[in-house]
Amino acid sequence: MLIERADRNQFWQSVTGSLDALDESLSSAATREVFEETGISIAALPSGALQDMHHQVVYEIYPDWRFRYAPGVTQNTEHWFSLMVPDDTQVQLAPREHIAYQWLPFQEAATKCFSPSNGTAILKLFSEYSSHQK
């Protein structure tokens, strides 16, 4: 699933977010961000639906987004998670953050992502999933 940002036309991404506090765990932040952005409760899903992909990427923050960070911060560390949801999962977007969502085949989703690392995460997830299914 990709979601379109409310503040950027045609800016499609998966769920993203940040830690709310230095002591917040990555999985707690992922659980919270999924709920805040999509209305999907991880607690209502089967155990193990949220998976830490144990992969991180350090990337340069786009200059026009740096106002969201402390002065002088120019890089961010992205941690990848995956979430398996039933086909009939209802989505309730946070209207101030996102205006649309789409369930797409993984190749199309990876291509549509604005962020190159977001597209790479989708491709990696599905290549690993496919190799485990064989």
Phi, psi and omega per residue, in radians:
M1 nan 2.350 3.015
L2 -2.007 2.619 3.099
I3 -2.174 2.506 -3.125
E4 -1.705 2.239 -3.135
R5 -1.156 2.510 3.108
A6 -1.294 -0.515 -3.059
D7 -1.643 0.021 -3.137
R8 -2.494 1.921 3.130
N9 -1.057 2.309 3.110
Q10 1.070 0.448 3.075
F11 -1.715 1.700 -3.090
W12 -1.737 2.436 -3.115
Q13 -2.711 2.939 2.940
S14 -1.485 -3.104 3.088
V15 -1.072 2.332 3.096
T16 -2.345 2.962 3.097
G17 2.997 -3.015 -3.087
S18 -2.353 2.826 3.016
L19 -1.140 2.447 3.063
D20 -1.460 -0.380 3.133
A21 -2.640 2.715 -3.112
L22 -1.060 -0.489 -3.123
D23 -1.644 0.078 3.084
E24 -1.294 2.309 3.129
S25 -1.283 2.743 3.127
L26 -1.074 -0.743 -3.125
S27 -1.183 -0.615 3.066
S28 -1.135 -0.730 3.110
A29 -1.116 -0.739 3.117
A30 -1.091 -0.775 3.124
T31 -1.047 -0.809 -3.140
R32 -1.120 -0.805 -3.102
E33 -1.130 -0.691 3.095
V34 -1.031 -0.802 -3.137
F35 -1.154 -0.798 -3.112
E36 -1.087 -0.684 -3.034
E37 -1.576 -0.443 -3.050
T38 -2.193 -0.224 -3.066
G39 1.345 0.070 3.138
I40 -1.462 2.151 3.129
S41 -1.600 2.052 3.111
I42 -1.075 -0.617 -3.123
A43 -1.089 -0.456 -3.134
A44 -1.478 -0.109 -3.111
L45 -1.674 2.849 3.093
P46 -1.018 2.604 3.098
S47 -0.966 2.377 3.128
G48 1.506 0.071 -3.136
A49 -1.100 -0.642 3.097
L50 -1.618 2.165 -3.118
Q51 -2.162 2.289 3.002
D52 -1.356 2.125 -3.119
M53 -1.414 -0.029 3.110
H54 0.894 0.816 3.120
H55 -2.454 2.433 3.075
Q56 -2.407 2.670 -3.125
V57 -2.312 2.313 3.008
V58 -1.711 2.218 -3.111
Y59 -2.352 2.786 3.099
E60 -1.364 2.227 3.108
I61 -1.292 2.294 3.092
Y62 -0.962 2.346 -3.082
P63 -0.917 -0.666 -3.097
D64 -1.347 0.005 3.075
W65 -1.937 -0.044 -3.042
R66 -1.190 -0.315 3.119
F67 -1.075 -0.347 -3.138
R68 -1.346 -0.182 -3.033
Y69 -2.002 2.920 3.096
A70 -1.087 2.632 3.123
P71 -0.936 2.370 3.111
G72 1.527 -0.184 3.128
V73 -1.387 2.125 -3.110
T74 -2.142 -0.162 3.138
Q75 -2.218 2.716 3.128
N76 -2.357 2.632 3.062
T77 -1.871 2.138 -3.113
E78 -1.792 2.272 3.096
H79 -1.942 2.339 -3.030
W80 -1.712 2.328 3.040
F81 -2.252 2.742 3.014
S82 -2.198 2.734 -3.128
L83 -2.447 2.173 3.056
M84 -1.700 2.190 3.132
V85 -2.231 2.600 3.062
P86 -1.070 2.682 -3.122
D87 -0.984 -0.549 -3.059
D88 -1.633 0.296 -3.130
T89 -1.107 2.247 3.120
Q90 -1.460 2.460 -3.140
V91 -2.036 2.329 3.059
Q92 -2.241 1.752 -3.080
L93 -1.238 2.632 2.994
A94 -1.407 1.856 -2.968
P95 -1.055 -0.444 3.098
R96 -1.311 -0.361 -3.097
E97 -1.794 -0.690 -3.026
H98 -2.435 2.549 -3.060
I99 -2.013 -0.227 -3.117
A100 -2.734 2.767 3.024
Y101 -2.457 2.738 3.115
Q102 -2.507 2.388 2.937
W103 -1.616 2.120 -3.044
L104 -2.262 2.699 2.937
P105 -1.016 2.553 -2.969
F106 -1.050 -0.629 -3.139
Q107 -1.131 -0.736 3.129
E108 -1.167 -0.708 3.108
A109 -1.084 -0.765 -3.129
A110 -1.085 -0.669 -3.140
T111 -1.251 -0.611 -3.067
K112 -1.348 -0.364 -3.125
C113 -1.048 2.376 3.066
F114 -1.198 -0.723 -3.086
S115 -1.484 2.174 3.104
P116 -1.010 -0.671 -3.133
S117 -1.213 -0.522 3.081
N118 -1.140 -0.782 3.090
G119 -1.110 -0.704 3.115
T120 -1.122 -0.691 3.110
A121 -1.046 -0.747 3.130
I122 -1.110 -0.805 3.128
L123 -1.090 -0.731 3.135
K124 -1.115 -0.786 3.136
L125 -0.992 -0.871 -3.058
F126 -1.320 -0.476 3.060
S127 -1.229 -0.683 3.089
E128 -1.205 -0.716 3.125
Y129 -1.069 -0.783 -3.131
S130 -1.110 -0.697 -3.114
S131 -1.215 -0.483 3.101
H132 -1.374 -0.368 -3.125
Q133 -1.414 -0.228 -3.083
K134 -1.445 nan nan
